[in-house]
């Protein structure tokens, strides 16, 4: 039997969030998936389920941000990085042997007003992603005011297409969004650089 750690509980909670697409799973589901007793979970997460879900959202945020940053670093432009990011998400949704990921906006919507901590964690996750694109857009020459609007549009489009893909269980909405988003971002950067 492997030694239980905080990371194991977080990993299993991420898995449950991704597989079920909701936050209303029971703590017993997490305990069963970890082969753990209730006391061991409360040792790492004394506040219980909310604290655990927040930690899972933060880990998912770290992974998403790392992927966005990798796309931004490896591509020649933000437009190309966005295309790669969205295309990779489409592949993720269509991979049968992995759980389907869930958009941060969906997690926040599911928890609603009942769980402010989870909602705030989702807001922070989306802000981190938006900030990464904002920085890239400014590096591509867009003024801060323009870059902010374009970065917000990128996140809104990705989250919306991701939610549609999740709901329809196909990467098609993301694959359709990818080239259109690339064209939009490239045109915004080009027109911004002409001013």
N, C-alpha and C positions, 0 to 999 in steps of 0.2 A: 504494500500500500504506500502510495507516495505521500510525502509530508504535505499537509495543507498549508497554503500560504495565502496571503491577501490577493496575490496575482491570480491564483487558481479560482478564487471566488469571482473576481472581476472577469476573467476569461469566460467562465461559464455563464455569467450574467450577460455578457456581450453575445454569446452564442444564443441564449434564450431570446434576447431582444431581436436578434437578426432572424432567427427561425420563426418566431411567432408574430413578429411585427407589432408587438404591443408591450405595455409595461405592467399589465395586470396578472402576470404570472405570480404564483405563490412562492414564498421563501422556501417552502418544502421542495419545490422544483429545483431550486438552486442547490439546496442541501443534498437532494437525491443525486443530482448530476455530479456533485463533488464527492459523494460518499462521506458526508460530514454530519456531525451533530449540531444542533442549534447553537450550543455554547461556543463552538469554534467560530461560527460566523459572527456572533456578537463580540467575540474577542477582537476581530479585525474591524468590524463595523458596528460599534456600540449603538448608533442611531438606527440601525436596522436597514430595511429595504431601501428607503430613500437615499441614504448615504451610499449604499451599494450601487444603485442605479446611476447616481451622479458619478461615481468612480468609473463605471462602465462607459458612460457618455464621454467622460474625459479621456479615457483610453481610445475610444473610437475617434475622438477628435484629434488626438495625437497621430493616429494612423492616417487619417484623412489629410491632415496638414502635411505630414511627411510625404505623402504621395503628390499633393499639389506642388510642394517645393521641389520634389524630384522632377516633375514635369516642367516647371518653370526653369530649372537649371539645365535641363537637357535639350530643350527646344529653343529655336532661334527667336521666337516672339511669344508674347502672351497669347495671341490668337492660336498659335500652334500648340501651346501648352494646354489651353482650354480644350482644344479638339482632342488631344491625347487623354486628358483627364476624363472627359465625357465618354470617349470611346472605351477607355479602360473600365469605367463604371458599367457600361453596357455589357462588356464581357463578364464582369463579376456577377451581374444579375442572371446571366445565362449559363453560368457554370453550375452544373448539376450537383457536383460533390461538395459544394461549399454552401453554407447558409447565405440566403439573400440578405444583403445589407439593408438598412433602413435609414431614410433621410432624417436629419436632426429635426427639421421642422415637423415631421410626422410624430416623432417622439414627444415633442413639446405639445403638439395638438392633442395627442392621446391622453397625456397627463392632465391637460387643461389647467384650470385654476386650483386644482386639488394639491398640486405639488410644485410649489414655487422654486424649490431647490433644483429640481430636474429641469424645469423650464429655463431657469437662469443658466444652467450648464449647457443646454442646447443653444441658447443665445450666445454664450461665450464661444462655443464651437463654430457657429456660423460667422461670428465676428472675426475669429482667427483666420478662417478661410478667406473671407472678404479682404482682410488686411493683407494677406499674401498676394492676392491678385492686384490689390491697390498698389502695393509696392512695385510689382512687376510692370503695371501700366505706367506708373510714374517713371520707371527706368526706361520704358519704351518711348518716353517723351511727352506723355499726356500731362496736362496741368492737373493739380490736385483736385480741383473742383470737378473736372470732367472725369477724372479717373475714379473718383468716389462713386459717381452714378453708374459708370460702366461696371465697376466691380460688384456693386449691389445687383445690377442686372444679370451678371454672370451667375452669381449665387442663386438668385431667384429662378433663373432658367434651369440651372442644374438641379436644384431641389425639386422643381416642378416636374421635369422630365424623369428624374429619379423616382419620384412618387408614382407617376404614371407607369413606369416600367415595373416597379414593385407590384403595383395593383394588377397590372395585366400579365405579370410573370413573363415578360419578354423585354429584351433590350432595345426593341424597335423605337420607342419614344426617345431614348437617349441617342441612338444612332441617327435618328432624324434631326435631333437638336444639335449634334456635334458640328456638322459642316455649316449650318446656319449661324450658330454662335461664333464660329471661327470667322466667317465673313463679316458679321456685325462688329466683332472686336477689332478686326483688321481695319475696317472702314472708319471706326471711331478713332483709332490711333492715327491713321493716315490723315483724316480731316483735322484732328487736333494738332498734328505736327505742321499743317499748312497755315494755321492761324498765327 
